[in-house]
């Protein structure tokens, strides 16, 4: 099933969903120290593996982190070929002084914002969607 590429439809239907847990970005030198079932996201970089995990799990393993995030999923099925969706929501968040870290997955876009900005981010995203309905 391919995703939607129509920007107005994507924005009007993005229905952001805030996950309950706190999330952190950590770096690990290898997979030996992590349970792959616990990882929300990962990326291999030259310096090591970046993982996104629940804060409570990172704490239990004594992994270091500097950023505590809230995870917001846009529940609309966006295509990886869609143009402008990331720009639209990141601009809306930036206009409110909210930084975002975006992960585009096969079905949905996922936004990580500072935990302290979660409610403002949700309101901003809901307001953006309402402009296109």
SENUTI-16336 format. One record per residue (C-alpha): x, y, z; residue number from 1; chain; residue in one letter. Coordinates in nm, 4 decimals, padded with zeros to 6 digits. Example, Ala and Ser with C-alpha at 12.3 -4.5 7.8 and 13.67 -1.06 7.14 Angstrom:
% SENUTI-16336
pt xx = 01.2300, yy = -00.4500, zz = 00.7800, num = 1, chaine = A, residu = A $
pt xx = 01.3670, yy = -00.1060, zz = 00.7140, num = 2, chaine = A, residu = S $
This chain:
% SENUTI-16336
pt xx = 00.0000, yy = 00.0000, zz = 00.0000, num = 1, chaine = A, residu = X $
pt xx = 00.1539, yy = 00.3295, zz = -00.1044, num = 2, chaine = A, residu = X $
pt xx = 00.1087, yy = 00.6451, zz = 00.0988, num = 3, chaine = A, residu = X $
pt xx = -00.0551, yy = 00.9733, zz = 00.0112, num = 4, chaine = A, residu = X $
pt xx = 00.1446, yy = 01.2475, zz = -00.1655, num = 5, chaine = A, residu = X $
pt xx = -00.1234, yy = 01.5211, zz = -00.1676, num = 6, chaine = A, residu = X $
pt xx = 00.0064, yy = 01.7855, zz = 00.0741, num = 7, chaine = A, residu = X $
pt xx = -00.3321, yy = 01.9372, zz = 00.1624, num = 8, chaine = A, residu = X $
pt xx = -00.4784, yy = 01.5929, zz = 00.2330, num = 9, chaine = A, residu = X $
pt xx = -00.1758, yy = 01.4996, zz = 00.4415, num = 10, chaine = A, residu = X $
pt xx = -00.1940, yy = 01.8165, zz = 00.6480, num = 11, chaine = A, residu = X $
pt xx = -00.5699, yy = 01.7973, zz = 00.7022, num = 12, chaine = A, residu = X $
pt xx = -00.5523, yy = 01.4313, zz = 00.7994, num = 13, chaine = A, residu = X $
pt xx = -00.2284, yy = 01.4147, zz = 00.9943, num = 14, chaine = A, residu = X $
pt xx = -00.4011, yy = 01.3554, zz = 01.3321, num = 15, chaine = A, residu = X $
pt xx = -00.0997, yy = 01.3827, zz = 01.5626, num = 16, chaine = A, residu = X $
pt xx = -00.0833, yy = 01.1260, zz = 01.8424, num = 17, chaine = A, residu = X $
pt xx = 00.1265, yy = 01.1886, zz = 02.1532, num = 18, chaine = A, residu = X $
pt xx = 00.2844, yy = 00.8770, zz = 02.3023, num = 19, chaine = A, residu = X $
pt xx = 00.2813, yy = 00.8633, zz = 02.6821, num = 20, chaine = A, residu = X $
pt xx = 00.6384, yy = 00.7690, zz = 02.7665, num = 21, chaine = A, residu = X $
pt xx = 00.9510, yy = 00.9861, zz = 02.7692, num = 22, chaine = A, residu = X $
pt xx = 01.2091, yy = 00.9041, zz = 02.5025, num = 23, chaine = A, residu = X $
pt xx = 01.5825, yy = 00.9670, zz = 02.4790, num = 24, chaine = A, residu = X $
pt xx = 01.8486, yy = 00.9560, zz = 02.2103, num = 25, chaine = A, residu = X $
pt xx = 02.1556, yy = 00.7560, zz = 02.3112, num = 26, chaine = A, residu = X $
pt xx = 02.4633, yy = 00.6337, zz = 02.1332, num = 27, chaine = A, residu = X $
pt xx = 02.6092, yy = 00.2874, zz = 02.1730, num = 28, chaine = A, residu = X $
pt xx = 02.9251, yy = 00.1408, zz = 02.0173, num = 29, chaine = A, residu = X $
pt xx = 02.7585, yy = -00.1894, zz = 01.9210, num = 30, chaine = A, residu = X $
pt xx = 02.4343, yy = -00.3848, zz = 01.9370, num = 31, chaine = A, residu = X $
pt xx = 02.5703, yy = -00.6077, zz = 02.2136, num = 32, chaine = A, residu = X $
pt xx = 02.4426, yy = -00.3750, zz = 02.4867, num = 33, chaine = A, residu = X $
pt xx = 02.0844, yy = -00.3365, zz = 02.3636, num = 34, chaine = A, residu = X $
pt xx = 01.7712, yy = -00.5458, zz = 02.3274, num = 35, chaine = A, residu = X $
pt xx = 01.6496, yy = -00.4758, zz = 01.9739, num = 36, chaine = A, residu = X $
pt xx = 01.2894, yy = -00.5266, zz = 02.0892, num = 37, chaine = A, residu = X $
pt xx = 01.3230, yy = -00.2209, zz = 02.3167, num = 38, chaine = A, residu = X $
pt xx = 01.4456, yy = 00.0175, zz = 02.0464, num = 39, chaine = A, residu = X $
pt xx = 01.1978, yy = 00.2656, zz = 01.8988, num = 40, chaine = A, residu = X $
pt xx = 01.4412, yy = 00.3844, zz = 01.6327, num = 41, chaine = A, residu = X $
pt xx = 01.8039, yy = 00.3566, zz = 01.5330, num = 42, chaine = A, residu = X $
pt xx = 02.0503, yy = 00.4918, zz = 01.2835, num = 43, chaine = A, residu = X $
pt xx = 02.4046, yy = 00.3853, zz = 01.2072, num = 44, chaine = A, residu = X $
pt xx = 02.6499, yy = 00.6754, zz = 01.1990, num = 45, chaine = A, residu = X $
pt xx = 03.0275, yy = 00.6756, zz = 01.1535, num = 46, chaine = A, residu = X $
pt xx = 03.0722, yy = 00.7418, zz = 01.5273, num = 47, chaine = A, residu = X $
pt xx = 02.8403, yy = 00.4670, zz = 01.6478, num = 48, chaine = A, residu = X $
pt xx = 02.4760, yy = 00.3625, zz = 01.6638, num = 49, chaine = A, residu = X $
pt xx = 02.2183, yy = 00.6220, zz = 01.7638, num = 50, chaine = A, residu = X $
pt xx = 01.9170, yy = 00.4648, zz = 01.9324, num = 51, chaine = A, residu = X $
pt xx = 01.5853, yy = 00.6139, zz = 02.0397, num = 52, chaine = A, residu = X $
pt xx = 01.4461, yy = 00.4348, zz = 02.3441, num = 53, chaine = A, residu = X $
pt xx = 01.2138, yy = 00.4884, zz = 02.6352, num = 54, chaine = A, residu = X $
pt xx = 01.3886, yy = 00.6894, zz = 02.9046, num = 55, chaine = A, residu = X $
pt xx = 01.3100, yy = 00.4348, zz = 03.1747, num = 56, chaine = A, residu = X $
pt xx = 01.4841, yy = 00.1609, zz = 02.9749, num = 57, chaine = A, residu = X $
pt xx = 01.7895, yy = 00.3812, zz = 02.9080, num = 58, chaine = A, residu = X $
pt xx = 01.8041, yy = 00.4584, zz = 03.2802, num = 59, chaine = A, residu = X $
pt xx = 01.7924, yy = 00.0888, zz = 03.3695, num = 60, chaine = A, residu = X $
pt xx = 02.0976, yy = 00.0309, zz = 03.1463, num = 61, chaine = A, residu = X $
pt xx = 02.2674, yy = 00.3487, zz = 03.2691, num = 62, chaine = A, residu = X $
pt xx = 02.2903, yy = 00.4838, zz = 02.9141, num = 63, chaine = A, residu = X $
pt xx = 02.3755, yy = 00.8517, zz = 02.8935, num = 64, chaine = A, residu = X $
pt xx = 02.1586, yy = 01.1097, zz = 02.7186, num = 65, chaine = A, residu = X $
pt xx = 02.1178, yy = 01.4849, zz = 02.7177, num = 66, chaine = A, residu = X $
pt xx = 01.7711, yy = 01.5288, zz = 02.5673, num = 67, chaine = A, residu = X $
pt xx = 01.4359, yy = 01.4032, zz = 02.6975, num = 68, chaine = A, residu = X $
pt xx = 01.1764, yy = 01.3925, zz = 02.4238, num = 69, chaine = A, residu = X $
pt xx = 00.8089, yy = 01.3402, zz = 02.3669, num = 70, chaine = A, residu = X $
pt xx = 00.7176, yy = 01.1289, zz = 02.0640, num = 71, chaine = A, residu = X $
pt xx = 00.4379, yy = 01.2485, zz = 01.8361, num = 72, chaine = A, residu = X $
pt xx = 00.3240, yy = 01.0280, zz = 01.5469, num = 73, chaine = A, residu = X $
pt xx = 00.1349, yy = 01.1712, zz = 01.2522, num = 74, chaine = A, residu = X $
pt xx = -00.1178, yy = 00.8972, zz = 01.1906, num = 75, chaine = A, residu = X $
pt xx = -00.1813, yy = 00.9844, zz = 00.8254, num = 76, chaine = A, residu = X $
pt xx = -00.0132, yy = 00.7405, zz = 00.5839, num = 77, chaine = A, residu = X $
pt xx = 00.2304, yy = 00.9660, zz = 00.4049, num = 78, chaine = A, residu = X $
pt xx = 00.4349, yy = 00.8525, zz = 00.1078, num = 79, chaine = A, residu = X $
pt xx = 00.8112, yy = 00.8710, zz = 00.1270, num = 80, chaine = A, residu = X $
pt xx = 00.7740, yy = 01.0676, zz = -00.2004, num = 81, chaine = A, residu = X $
pt xx = 00.5468, yy = 01.3317, zz = -00.0425, num = 82, chaine = A, residu = X $
pt xx = 00.6810, yy = 01.6848, zz = -00.0852, num = 83, chaine = A, residu = X $
pt xx = 00.6341, yy = 01.9579, zz = 00.1741, num = 84, chaine = A, residu = X $
pt xx = 00.4878, yy = 01.7773, zz = 00.4743, num = 85, chaine = A, residu = X $
pt xx = 00.8042, yy = 01.7929, zz = 00.6839, num = 86, chaine = A, residu = X $
pt xx = 00.8604, yy = 02.1553, zz = 00.5835, num = 87, chaine = A, residu = X $
pt xx = 00.5031, yy = 02.2500, zz = 00.6767, num = 88, chaine = A, residu = X $
pt xx = 00.4956, yy = 02.0996, zz = 01.0244, num = 89, chaine = A, residu = X $
pt xx = 00.8561, yy = 02.1858, zz = 01.1100, num = 90, chaine = A, residu = X $
pt xx = 00.7941, yy = 02.5489, zz = 01.0066, num = 91, chaine = A, residu = X $
pt xx = 00.4792, yy = 02.5620, zz = 01.2186, num = 92, chaine = A, residu = X $
pt xx = 00.6692, yy = 02.4233, zz = 01.5181, num = 93, chaine = A, residu = X $
pt xx = 00.9660, yy = 02.6551, zz = 01.4576, num = 94, chaine = A, residu = X $
pt xx = 00.7329, yy = 02.9563, zz = 01.4526, num = 95, chaine = A, residu = X $
pt xx = 00.6369, yy = 02.8583, zz = 01.8092, num = 96, chaine = A, residu = X $
pt xx = 01.0011, yy = 02.8149, zz = 01.9134, num = 97, chaine = A, residu = X $
pt xx = 00.9742, yy = 02.4351, zz = 01.9252, num = 98, chaine = A, residu = X $
pt xx = 01.2601, yy = 02.2268, zz = 01.7878, num = 99, chaine = A, residu = X $
pt xx = 01.1766, yy = 01.8945, zz = 01.6303, num = 100, chaine = A, residu = X $
pt xx = 01.3663, yy = 01.5841, zz = 01.5345, num = 101, chaine = A, residu = X $
pt xx = 01.1900, yy = 01.3970, zz = 01.2570, num = 102, chaine = A, residu = X $
pt xx = 01.1954, yy = 01.0300, zz = 01.1640, num = 103, chaine = A, residu = X $
pt xx = 01.0198, yy = 00.9370, zz = 00.8415, num = 104, chaine = A, residu = X $
pt xx = 00.9153, yy = 00.5737, zz = 00.8428, num = 105, chaine = A, residu = X $
pt xx = 00.7314, yy = 00.3698, zz = 00.5799, num = 106, chaine = A, residu = X $
pt xx = 00.3787, yy = 00.4532, zz = 00.6978, num = 107, chaine = A, residu = X $
pt xx = 00.4061, yy = 00.7655, zz = 00.9117, num = 108, chaine = A, residu = X $
pt xx = 00.6202, yy = 01.0589, zz = 01.0131, num = 109, chaine = A, residu = X $
pt xx = 00.7327, yy = 01.0712, zz = 01.3745, num = 110, chaine = A, residu = X $
pt xx = 00.8340, yy = 01.3876, zz = 01.5541, num = 111, chaine = A, residu = X $
pt xx = 01.0413, yy = 01.4061, zz = 01.8703, num = 112, chaine = A, residu = X $
pt xx = 01.0131, yy = 01.7339, zz = 02.0605, num = 113, chaine = A, residu = X $
pt xx = 01.1468, yy = 01.8405, zz = 02.3972, num = 114, chaine = A, residu = X $
pt xx = 00.9219, yy = 01.6834, zz = 02.6635, num = 115, chaine = A, residu = X $
pt xx = 00.8494, yy = 02.0316, zz = 02.8040, num = 116, chaine = A, residu = X $
pt xx = 00.7118, yy = 02.1408, zz = 02.4643, num = 117, chaine = A, residu = X $
pt xx = 00.4855, yy = 01.8394, zz = 02.4034, num = 118, chaine = A, residu = X $
pt xx = 00.1497, yy = 02.0059, zz = 02.4708, num = 119, chaine = A, residu = X $
pt xx = 00.2382, yy = 02.3204, zz = 02.2744, num = 120, chaine = A, residu = X $
pt xx = 00.3604, yy = 02.1038, zz = 01.9880, num = 121, chaine = A, residu = X $
pt xx = 00.0365, yy = 01.9053, zz = 01.9852, num = 122, chaine = A, residu = X $
pt xx = -00.1695, yy = 02.2258, zz = 01.9842, num = 123, chaine = A, residu = X $
pt xx = 00.0430, yy = 02.3668, zz = 01.7023, num = 124, chaine = A, residu = X $
pt xx = 00.0050, yy = 02.0530, zz = 01.4922, num = 125, chaine = A, residu = X $
pt xx = -00.3697, yy = 02.0321, zz = 01.5567, num = 126, chaine = A, residu = X $
pt xx = -00.4022, yy = 02.3976, zz = 01.4597, num = 127, chaine = A, residu = X $
pt xx = -00.2069, yy = 02.3386, zz = 01.1386, num = 128, chaine = A, residu = X $
pt xx = -00.4307, yy = 02.0449, zz = 01.0470, num = 129, chaine = A, residu = X $
pt xx = -00.7441, yy = 02.2497, zz = 01.1173, num = 130, chaine = A, residu = X $
pt xx = -00.6334, yy = 02.5143, zz = 00.8644, num = 131, chaine = A, residu = X $
pt xx = -00.6627, yy = 02.2547, zz = 00.5883, num = 132, chaine = A, residu = X $
pt xx = -00.9999, yy = 02.1054, zz = 00.6825, num = 133, chaine = A, residu = X $
